[in-house]
Structures are given as structure tokens and as C-alpha cells.
Amino acid sequence: SNVQIKNEIGHIFRGHNLIEYKSEDDEMNIDTLFKVIAYGCLYKAYAKDVDGISADDITLSLVRKRKPKKLFSYFEKEGIIIEKTENGIYIIQTGYQFPLQFIILGELNTDAHIWLTSITNTLEKEQFTKLLSAVHDLKQKQEREYADAVMEVVTNANKKTFHEIKENAMTYKELLRFFKPDLDDEIDAAILQTTENITQDMTRKTVLRMLKKKKYDYEEIAEIAGTTVDTVKQIEESEIQFVS
């Protein structure tokens, strides 16, 4: 309660701050707004004590990539004042139960708000690279753990861009840290495939050796080679075709 955040998004914050993030395909209309207001009301109502959370100590923030023009037109018709405090940041101080803030990602300065503006499913490679640079600059353990969470969301939502950058992953040491699980899976798969190839080659050589001796039937060869009768026959046929 004794902290004042100076960040242009955080300066409106009080003790309890509810944030509604809308994806690019989601609507943000008057009903959306009232739903978020209802969240604030329920949050207050479920405090442990009566008026344990003051209404004056709650703020609401709605986040979306594009400005909700119809909703903003509604405010204008109703005489509700929207104050633009920064590019992409609009505040309504009066007219509703709680202070309201609209954060429009498409209008924010991406360099100043790289983390928030990167939470989208249409991230460009240039901004992805900037995000990686921001991750690299983090020093504190807790900050890097938060960054991991953001990176997981971003990479899952932008798999195409992720794989395009992955092709040049050696250039981005920080990116390799996030690729490591994928790389480990690929290495394991390669080892498994190699093992299978070696096993198949050994089986083939054993079968051919037994066939040349001409004193074993298919069942005996299959048992010695640890394979099936059908496999023995396939190897024999392929060898005959190769010799022919």
C-alpha cells in the first residue's frame, strides 16, 4: 500500500489489480467490460472480512491488441471521459465501480513494453529477437524464471516464427536454452534411430549367414537372429533381387 509504481502501465495500480487479457480473436465490448467489473465485485465480496478489501483499493485492466472502437464510441455517447495517458494506454477514472485501464498492445512502444507486446500469436522475427535480447539481459534468478514463463507462452503461440529463428539458433545462445528440451528429444530420437539401424543391420547379416549355410529352415534362422519368419523371407527375397 505504500508503493507507487512509476511505470506508465503500473502507476494506476493499487493493492489489488485484476487484468483481463483478450486474444486477437476475442471481442471487447460493453458486456466484456461488465464481466470484468463483475470479477472485481466478486473479488471484493469474497474477502475474509466484511469490507476486508476496499473498493478504492481495486483496479481493472483490459488488454487487447487493437482498440475496441465500438466500445470507445459507447463511452463517448454516454459522456464517460477516456483519458489517453500514453500511446496505447487509456484510463477511465470515474463512471464505474473501479478505475479502468485499457492497454492496446498495437499502440504501445514495443521497445519499452517488449514483454507485454510479445504475448501475441502474430509475433514478427524482429521482435522475437528483441525479446531474446531482453531475456539475455536479465540477471536475477526470479526475473529469469518469469522470463521462462513468458517465453514458453510466446513460443507455443508463434511456432512458425519460433522454427524460423531456430534454424539460426547457434547465433542466439539464449534461445538455445529454451530449445534444449527440443534438442534433447531430437538427439534421443537420433540415437534410437541409429540403434535400430545397427540392430537391423546385425539381424540382416545373421540371417544371410544362416541362409548361406543352407542347413537351417526359416523358423530356426528367425529364432537365431531374434526376428520373425516373414522378416527372414523378406531379407532372402531382397538379397536375391540385389544379386540379380
C-alpha positions, 0 to 999 in steps of 0.5 A, a space after each residue: 500500500 505504500 508503493 507507487 509504481 512509476 511505470 506508465 502501465 503500473 502507476 494506476 495500480 493499487 493493492 489489488 489489480 485484476 487484468 483481463 487479457 483478450 486474444 486477437 480473436 476475442 471481442 471487447 465490448 460493453 458486456 466484456 467490460 461488465 464481466 470484468 467489473 463483475 470479477 472485481 465485485 466478486 473479488 471484493 465480496 469474497 474477502 475474509 472480512 466484511 469490507 476486508 478489501 476496499 473498493 478504492 483499493 481495486 483496479 481493472 485492466 483490459 488488454 487487447 491488441 487493437 482498440 475496441 472502437 465500438 466500445 470507445 464510441 459507447 463511452 463517448 455517447 454516454 459522456 464517460 471521459 477516456 483519458 489517453 495517458 500514453 500511446 496505447 494506454 487509456 484510463 477511465 477514472 470515474 463512471 464505474 465501480 473501479 478505475 479502468 485501464 485499457 492497454 492496446 498492445 498495437 499502440 504501445 512502444 514495443 521497445 519499452 513494453 517488449 514483454 507485454 507486446 510479445 504475448 501475441 500469436 502474430 509475433 514478427 522475427 524482429 521482435 522475437 529477437 528483441 525479446 531474446 535480447 531482453 531475456 539475455 539481459 536479465 540477471 536475477 534468478 526470479 526475473 529469469 524464471 518469469 522470463 521462462 514463463 513468458 517465453 514458453 507462452 510466446 513460443 507455443 503461440 508463434 511456432 512458425 516464427 519460433 522454427 524460423 529463428 531456430 534454424 539460426 539458433 547457434 547465433 542466439 545462445 539464449 534461445 538455445 536454452 529454451 530449445 534444449 528440451 527440443 534438442 534433447 528429444 531430437 538427439 534421443 530420437 537420433 540415437 534410437 534411430 541409429 540403434 535400430 539401424 545397427 540392430 537391423 543391420 546385425 539381424 540382416 547379416 545373421 540371417 544371410 549367414 544362416 541362409 548361406 549355410 543352407 542347413 537351417 529352415 526359416 523358423 530356426 534362422 528367425 529364432 537365431 537372429 531374434 526376428 520373425 519368419 516373414 522378416 527372414 523371407 523378406 531379407 532372402 527375397 531382397 538379397 536375391 533381387 540385389 544379386 540379380 
